[in-house]
Amino acid sequence: MTSRASDRHELILRCAWLYHDDHLTQEQIAERFNISRSTVSRALSEAERLGIVRVVITEPLPEALRLETALTERYGVTSIVGISQSGDDPRQAAGRAAARTLETLVLQDDITIAMGWGRTLAAMLPYLQPRKTRSVTIVGAIGHALSNEPTRSLSVVQELGTKFSAEVQWVPAPLYSIGSELTQALVNNVAVARVLSRARNADVIFASIGQAELTNPLIAKGMLTPKVMKQILRKGGVGDILANFYDASGNEVIIPEFEPVGLRLDDVRSANRVIGVAAGIERVPAIQAALAAGFVSELITDDKTAEALLVG
């Protein structure tokens, strides 16, 4: 950092402390440093942009609180509901709520967060404010590639590591393997086993709740074929967590030639804390099955999906 940049950063810090901690007015700060009020205003705006200052609203919107309370009473899990704005994709509302939750988690010291993948998890990335953390580890919970294109699992983990100055670990293996023998060989690999053990014992698992459908992004990314998805649907598959498909009763739907390399449903069910993120009324059956099976202890969703869950 150049001397000029260092001086500017110090001014931003001093303005932020005096304004937010000592409760001086912008005019009083300007007089103290013999600068203009507009310079103070810009410094305070910069402090928010850099994540030095973070405005936290401690109470949810009344509508969100109503839905969260109703979901908790209905399903017995802690619920966080993002309220849609005009023109929002449901994933945006859920993504904003997930971002707030994750930012709160990384404020803790010495925490390990196991991360899945999915469009809704990716949707939270633009809403995360960069911040310095201490002893935070972001670890992948599933393999990250099958072809030469990495999945969102890898990119989500990497971006979270960058935003939070966190240690990053990911599973050095494909998302799916062909057959139980190869799967076992992969998960027994020292490097893979080390990461999966860290994920299995993480303080919290963040996982998207996906839907079993022919438009599932796993197909678009070349991880699964339409033929395999049709097999999953014929076996009653309704949703997936960490690329593990399950039916309406929470039973794992296994296709032998496509076994996930990562945490399995038994790992998820026995984990300390699992936050499931899902958006879109079409995912209601998948969410309900995940809740009934005990895969998640907390649910983050959008208001439209929350309403559908309460009706269904």
C-alpha angles and dihedrals in degrees: 000000000000121000091253093050090047091052090049091050091050091051091051091051094047093048091048093050095046093046100042103027104029093032095226117161121246089250092054091049090049091053092048093054096031092238134124123275089239090058089054091048091052091048091053092048089050090051089058093045092052092048093245088121121032123189110217123192103208098198126055124233111277091247092052091048091051092051094043092051092047093048092049091050092046101043105019096236133112107260134199119190127198115210115229121237123212110294094007123153104229088242090063093057092046090043092056091050091047090050092054091049094048093047089055091050096053091054086075119089122239099012129151119206120193110210131204126188139244142123093273093052089048089050091065094059098083090053096053117104115218112245140167113252137181125230095347118152124193110198129183115240097199140033115276112212145032100171132020091290117085118226126238087264091076097041093047092050092046094049093048089051090053095046094049101032086238134156110259130209128172135183108265094215142081121278092242133021132201110253137344096276094057091043091053092047090052097048090047091055107114096235094045094044091051094055094042090051089053090049093046091054096040120135089237138005119215110201137167117229106226132194127239101237141125090253093056108137090235087072094046089052092050094246093118132022125230087244092059092046090053088054090051091050092047088054090054099261114170105166149354140226118194089352091303109126122213139180131237090279093052095253115146115253107214127195104189096215092051109049118162118244103215140047113348130214093266089055090050093048093051097042122119096241130357123188112198117201120197138153135184130061090246087070095059095104091049092048094047092050091049091050094046092049093051095241094136133038095190132034128206115189144139127270097253092052090045090055091049091050090054092050097044 
